[in-house]
Amino acid sequence: MLSYRNVKKLTKNIILIFNIIAIMALAGSYLSQYIPPDKWWAPSLLGLGYPYILAVNLLFILIWLMIKPVNTLFSVLAIIAGWGVLSRFIQLSGKESDTRGIRVVSYNVKTFTGTGSNPSRDLAEVIKGFLKENEPDIICLQEVRLRTNKVFNLEETKKEFSNIRHYQYARSGSTIGIVTMTSYPIVRMEEIRFEKSGNIAICTDIAVKGDTFRIFNIHLQSYRIDPDRYSVIESPGISDEKKLREFRELTSKFRKAVEKRAIQARLINKKIRQSPYPVILCGDFNDTPASYAYKKTRGKLRDAFVSSGKGIGQTYIGKLPSFRIDYILFSRKFKSSNFRIYDIPYSDHLPISCVLTPDS
């Protein structure tokens, strides 16, 4: 029969083993952003799970504080090693400025369906009202219903804004597309089509007080998952044949999406590097800040949330796990301030904005 001392020692060893596994998973989540998912997709699961893996390591810190404080160093050092990744999820200070600058808004409007499935002109009007209140100089919209003018008419919308005068749009299919609107003259436009994908990006050059800036508005590969179809999302587990089938189908969709995003991210990265002008990039990446798609797309650009945001980065509010998947990135020509995530329930995404000030 084991003595109390032996039981205590065994318990500590078991906790240590699981702690080491959690640390290895955390290290894997850091490394996953360097591994192209189209070459090996499995590590991207660790990147997607980073917030949960982080939470497990924080739990181990609390456990060790109660039974053996010195062992807290294992997870503490592992978290510190990935401070750069953590800072993309949480910011404590923020940066405010009264400088006018260029006000940028990015918003995935979910085809103006809100929490339902049918496009609503009333909801489109509410979203337009939100945009007008913020008086942006650049508006980047994703998943815009463009097939019919009954819901959202671009020409009419332009006239309703006091400062918006120009726009570019492109359809990814017969109905849904992407729109960039701006108060500055457009001097060049380009559509970026992704191979074998319903997602799309556009590139817009604008003239701003003698300078030319290039705006990328991108929507990277979606998972194409309807959460209402999969009971395993709300009730995890593979206890029966139906859930096992759903799990396999979700895994297949995840794999296809991350593989396509990897290819799309490399294309966008190439386009950014080829740009002769400073870049402003907005969009829905459909991936977290711990992903290959984020790191490859960002390249040498700065992240407005990291530069001037405050709080927890969360822009997706649908039934799937909630993360920051919407971004405003920019060249070093600019400084960012007044980053905002707006908690408004008009889509399954939250709109984001910031003020970008060009260096003189």
C-alpha positions, 0 to 999 in steps of 0.5 A: 500500500502506498504511503501518503508521501509516495502518493503525494510524490506520484501526484506531483510527477503526474502533474509534471508530465501533463505540464510538460505536454502542455508546454510542448503544445504551447511550443508547437503553437509558436512553431505552427506559424512557420509551417506552411499548412499546404505542406503539413496541415496538422500543426495549424491545429496547435496555432488555432488552439493557442488561446486554450493551450495558453489557458491550460499553462496558466492553470498549471501555474496556479496548481504549482503555486499551491503545491510547489512554487518553483515549478511554476517556472516551466510554464512561465518561461514557456509563456514568456518565450512566446510573448510576441504571439501573446501580444497579438491576442492581448494588449494592455496600454493602447495608443490614443491621439487627436491627430486627424490622420487617415481613418480606416474601417474594416468590416465583414458584413455577412451579406447583411443577413445579421443573425439570420439567413436573408439579406435585409435592407434595414440592416444594411441601412443600420450598418451604413449609419454606423459607418457614417457616424465614424466618418472614415476616409477608407472603408473596406467591406467583405462579404457584401451582397452586390447582386441586387441594388435592393439591399445595398446600392453602392452609388446611392451609398456613396452619395449618402456619405459626406466625404466618400467619393470613390469606390472599387468592388469585385464579385467573387461569384454571382452575388457576394463580393468585396468593396473598398470606398474612399474619400481619396481619388483612385488612380489604379484598381486591380482584382486578385483572384484566388485559384479554386476559391470563392474568396477574393481580394482587391487592390486600390491605389489612392492619391493622398496629398501628393503621395500614393498609397496602396490599399489591399482589401482581402478575404482569405479562404473561409471554412465553409462551415454552417455551425447549425449543421454540426451538433459536435460543435456545441456538444464536443465528443465522438460518442456516436457514429453521427458525431464521428462523421461530423468530426471527420467532415469538419477536419476535412473542411479545416484542412482544405481551408488552411491549405488554400489560405497558405497559398493565398497568403503567399500570393498577397505577400508577394503582391505587397512586396512588389508594391512601389507604394506604402501599403494599408491592408484590411480584411478577414483572414479567417485565421488567428494571429498565431497562424501561418496565414497571418504571419505570411500575409503580415510579412514586414507590415505592422498590426494596428491592434498590436500598435495601438489596441487595448484589451482582448482581440476578438472580432469573430462572434459566431458559433465557432470559437471566437478569435481575432480574425479581422485585421488592419495592417500597414507599412512603416510609413504610417503610425497607428492610433485609436484602434477600436473593436466595436461591439455591435451585433450586425454580423458574425464579425465585429468592425474594426478601425484605427487612425493611420498617420503618414510620417512627414 
